[in-house]
Amino acid sequence: MSVSLQFPPEALQPMESNSATLELLNGTNVDHMVAAFDDSTEEYLNGRFTVPQDIGTGNVTFRATIRAATGAASKNVAMTFGHSYKASGTTYDTAYTDEDSGDKSIDATTANVTVITWTETVANLGWAAGGLVDFRISRPDASADDLTGDMHLLNFEIDIPTA
């Protein structure tokens, strides 16, 4: 079993000097807020959650639902989940530890959605029940065939295993 934490773009905060911008994507049928992550500068959005009291062992899965603002064939994107864990009785001002997705291919068709995932173990993250996690997500350059132009984030999800 797991707990799924959902973070639509409007639930994330632009707290860094380089922040992704929120934009309204007007479709024919559905309007949707997206976070536009630039290809030339690593931009961030920030969030926070409390680790579930019944956290288990195994893998935490990070899942981003994205799309290319302008589609292009054979392109990649990368994302980073930076986290700063705080247990009771510790300082709030701890450094971020990054969990990188590595290069992930993105659908070549403009407006098509791509879901990318990456994982890390609970043990390696160092999270414990009831702790506070400040996090930031970003789009660093892909190491090969980086998507030119904006990558739109439609949703970010964290699946945490439970006991």
C-alpha positions as CSV (number, residue, x, y, z in Angstrom):
1,M,0.0,0.0,0.0
2,S,1.0,3.6,-0.4
3,V,-0.1,7.2,0.2
4,S,-0.3,9.4,-2.9
5,L,0.4,13.1,-2.4
6,Q,-0.8,15.2,-5.3
7,F,0.6,18.7,-6.1
8,P,-1.0,20.5,-9.0
9,P,1.0,23.5,-10.1
10,E,-1.2,26.0,-8.3
11,A,-0.4,24.2,-5.0
12,L,3.3,24.9,-5.4
13,Q,5.1,28.1,-4.5
14,P,7.5,30.2,-6.5
15,M,10.0,30.9,-3.7
16,E,13.4,30.7,-5.5
17,S,15.1,33.5,-7.4
18,N,14.5,31.4,-10.5
19,S,10.9,30.1,-10.4
20,A,8.8,28.5,-13.0
21,T,5.8,30.6,-14.0
22,L,2.2,29.6,-13.7
23,E,0.2,29.9,-16.9
24,L,-3.3,29.2,-17.9
25,L,-3.4,26.6,-20.7
26,N,-6.6,27.2,-22.7
27,G,-7.8,24.1,-24.4
28,T,-10.8,23.6,-26.6
29,N,-12.5,21.5,-23.9
30,V,-10.5,21.9,-20.7
31,D,-8.6,24.9,-19.2
32,H,-5.7,23.9,-17.0
33,M,-3.1,25.7,-14.9
34,V,0.5,24.6,-15.8
35,A,3.9,25.5,-14.5
36,A,6.2,26.5,-17.4
37,F,9.8,25.4,-16.8
38,D,12.3,27.1,-19.1
39,D,15.0,25.3,-21.0
40,S,17.7,27.9,-20.5
41,T,17.7,28.4,-16.7
42,E,16.9,25.8,-14.0
43,E,13.7,27.0,-12.4
44,Y,12.0,25.8,-9.2
45,L,8.7,25.4,-7.5
46,N,8.5,24.6,-3.8
47,G,6.2,22.6,-1.6
48,R,5.9,20.9,1.8
49,F,4.3,17.8,3.4
50,T,4.4,15.7,6.5
51,V,5.7,12.1,6.2
52,P,2.8,9.7,6.9
53,Q,2.7,8.1,10.4
54,D,2.6,4.6,8.8
55,I,5.5,5.1,6.4
56,G,6.8,1.7,5.2
57,T,9.9,0.5,3.5
58,G,10.6,0.2,-0.2
59,N,10.6,2.8,-2.9
60,V,9.1,6.3,-3.0
61,T,7.9,7.1,-6.5
62,F,8.1,10.6,-8.0
63,R,5.7,11.1,-10.9
64,A,5.4,14.2,-13.1
65,T,2.7,14.7,-15.7
66,I,4.2,17.0,-18.3
67,R,3.9,18.2,-21.9
68,A,6.1,20.1,-24.3
69,A,4.8,23.6,-25.0
70,T,6.0,23.0,-28.6
71,G,6.5,19.4,-29.6
72,A,9.7,18.2,-31.2
73,A,10.8,14.7,-32.2
74,S,13.3,12.7,-30.1
75,K,13.7,15.1,-27.2
76,N,14.3,14.5,-23.5
77,V,13.6,16.4,-20.3
78,A,15.0,15.9,-16.8
79,M,13.6,16.7,-13.4
80,T,15.0,17.0,-10.0
81,F,13.2,16.5,-6.6
82,G,15.2,18.3,-4.0
83,H,14.2,17.5,-0.4
84,S,15.1,18.9,3.0
85,Y,13.9,16.6,5.9
86,K,13.2,17.8,9.4
87,A,12.6,15.6,12.4
88,S,11.1,17.0,15.6
89,G,13.8,18.9,17.5
90,T,16.0,19.7,14.5
91,T,16.6,23.0,12.6
92,Y,14.3,23.9,9.8
93,D,17.2,25.3,7.7
94,T,18.8,22.1,6.3
95,A,20.2,21.8,2.8
96,Y,18.4,20.1,0.0
97,T,19.3,16.6,-1.2
98,D,18.6,16.1,-4.9
99,E,17.0,13.0,-6.5
100,D,17.4,13.3,-10.2
101,S,15.2,11.6,-12.8
102,G,17.8,11.3,-15.4
103,D,16.9,11.9,-19.1
104,K,13.2,11.0,-19.9
105,S,11.8,11.1,-23.4
106,I,8.9,13.4,-24.0
107,D,6.0,12.9,-26.5
108,A,6.9,14.7,-29.7
109,T,3.3,15.9,-30.4
110,T,2.3,19.4,-29.1
111,A,-0.4,19.0,-26.4
112,N,0.2,15.3,-25.8
113,V,0.9,14.4,-22.2
114,T,3.8,12.4,-21.0
115,V,4.1,10.8,-17.5
116,I,7.6,10.4,-16.2
117,T,8.6,8.5,-13.0
118,W,11.7,7.9,-10.9
119,T,12.2,6.3,-7.5
120,E,14.4,6.4,-4.4
121,T,14.3,4.1,-1.3
122,V,12.8,5.4,2.0
123,A,16.1,4.4,3.6
124,N,18.2,6.5,1.3
125,L,15.8,9.5,1.6
126,G,16.1,9.3,5.4
127,W,12.5,10.1,6.1
128,A,10.7,9.0,9.3
129,A,7.1,9.0,10.4
130,G,5.7,12.5,11.2
131,G,8.8,14.4,9.9
132,L,8.4,17.5,7.7
133,V,9.7,17.6,4.2
134,D,10.3,20.8,2.4
135,F,10.9,20.2,-1.3
136,R,11.5,21.9,-4.6
137,I,11.1,20.5,-8.1
138,S,13.1,21.7,-11.1
139,R,14.0,21.1,-14.7
140,P,17.7,20.9,-15.2
141,D,19.1,20.3,-18.7
142,A,18.8,16.8,-20.0
143,S,22.2,15.4,-20.7
144,A,21.3,14.6,-24.4
145,D,18.7,16.0,-26.8
146,D,17.2,18.5,-24.3
147,L,13.7,19.8,-25.2
148,T,13.9,23.3,-26.6
149,G,11.4,25.7,-25.1
150,D,9.1,25.3,-22.1
151,M,8.1,22.1,-20.5
152,H,4.7,22.3,-18.9
153,L,4.1,20.6,-15.5
154,L,0.4,19.6,-15.2
155,N,0.8,17.6,-11.9
156,F,3.4,16.3,-9.5
157,E,2.8,13.3,-7.4
158,I,4.7,11.5,-4.6
159,D,3.8,7.9,-3.8
160,I,5.1,6.9,-0.3
161,P,4.9,3.3,0.8
162,T,2.9,2.6,3.9
163,A,3.0,-0.3,6.4
